[in-house]
Amino acid sequence: MADELNVDPVALHNGSNDMLDSVGEAALSFVNHEDGLADAAPGWIGSSQQALGELAARWEARHNHHKLQVGGLGSHVADAMTRYVNNEDESAQAVRSLGE
């Protein structure tokens, strides 16, 4: 374990927000892809149309999985930042109370 731990709560907060923002950007990108597939579907027939539907379903499942993973990671980073700041505040308060 490291002798010293340097944490920048602002950087953790910004990183968490960036991860959560990326979920929104990915969702928008997915909707655009989905719209493109929906627009293309009427021009396809038979097995090609079925394959297009299966592709859309796989993309949706994959997108939902990624959304959960990135959203969870962003939440974990935000939680770590909050816990670190609270721990620092409690430690500083405990040290101050010793001097009183």
C-alpha positions in Angstrom: 0.0 0.0 0.0 1.2 3.5 -0.8 2.7 5.6 2.1 0.7 8.6 0.9 -2.6 9.0 -0.8 -3.2 12.2 -2.8 -6.8 12.6 -3.8 -8.3 15.5 -5.7 -12.0 15.6 -4.9 -12.7 18.1 -7.7 -11.1 15.8 -10.2 -13.1 12.9 -8.9 -16.3 14.9 -9.1 -15.5 16.0 -12.7 -14.6 12.5 -13.7 -17.8 11.1 -12.3 -19.8 13.8 -14.2 -17.9 13.0 -17.4 -18.7 9.3 -17.1 -22.4 10.0 -16.5 -22.4 12.5 -19.4 -21.0 9.9 -21.7 -24.0 7.7 -20.9 -26.2 10.5 -22.2 -24.1 10.9 -25.3 -24.1 7.2 -26.0 -27.9 7.1 -25.6 -28.2 9.9 -28.1 -25.9 8.1 -30.6 -27.9 4.9 -30.1 -31.2 6.7 -30.8 -29.7 8.1 -34.0 -28.5 4.6 -35.1 -31.9 3.2 -34.2 -33.7 5.9 -36.2 -31.4 5.1 -39.2 -32.3 1.4 -38.9 -36.0 2.2 -38.6 -35.8 4.5 -41.7 -34.1 1.7 -43.7 -36.4 -1.1 -42.6 -39.2 -0.5 -45.1 -36.7 -0.8 -48.0 -35.7 -4.3 -46.9 -37.8 -7.5 -47.3 -37.8 -11.1 -46.1 -34.7 -12.4 -44.4 -32.8 -9.1 -44.9 -35.5 -7.3 -43.0 -35.4 -10.0 -40.3 -31.6 -9.7 -40.0 -31.9 -5.9 -39.7 -34.4 -6.4 -36.8 -32.0 -8.8 -35.1 -29.1 -6.4 -35.5 -31.2 -3.6 -33.9 -32.1 -5.9 -31.0 -28.4 -6.8 -30.5 -27.4 -3.2 -30.6 -30.1 -2.3 -28.0 -29.0 -5.1 -25.7 -25.3 -4.1 -26.0 -26.1 -0.4 -25.5 -28.2 -1.1 -22.3 -25.3 -3.2 -21.0 -22.8 -0.5 -21.6 -25.1 2.1 -20.1 -25.3 0.1 -16.9 -21.6 -0.4 -16.7 -20.6 3.2 -17.3 -23.4 4.6 -15.1 -22.3 2.2 -12.3 -18.7 3.3 -12.6 -19.7 7.0 -12.6 -21.7 6.4 -9.5 -18.9 4.5 -7.8 -16.5 7.4 -8.5 -19.0 9.9 -7.1 -19.4 7.7 -4.0 -15.7 7.4 -3.5 -15.3 11.2 -3.7 -18.1 11.8 -1.2 -16.7 9.2 1.2 -13.2 10.6 0.9 -14.3 14.2 1.6 -16.4 13.1 4.5 -13.6 11.0 6.0 -11.2 14.0 5.6 -13.7 16.3 7.3 -14.3 13.8 10.2 -10.5 13.3 10.6 -9.8 17.0 10.7 -12.6 17.5 13.3 -11.2 14.7 15.4 -7.7 16.2 15.3 -9.1 19.7 16.2 -11.1 18.2 19.2 -7.9 16.7 20.5 -6.3 20.2 20.7 -9.3 21.6 22.7 
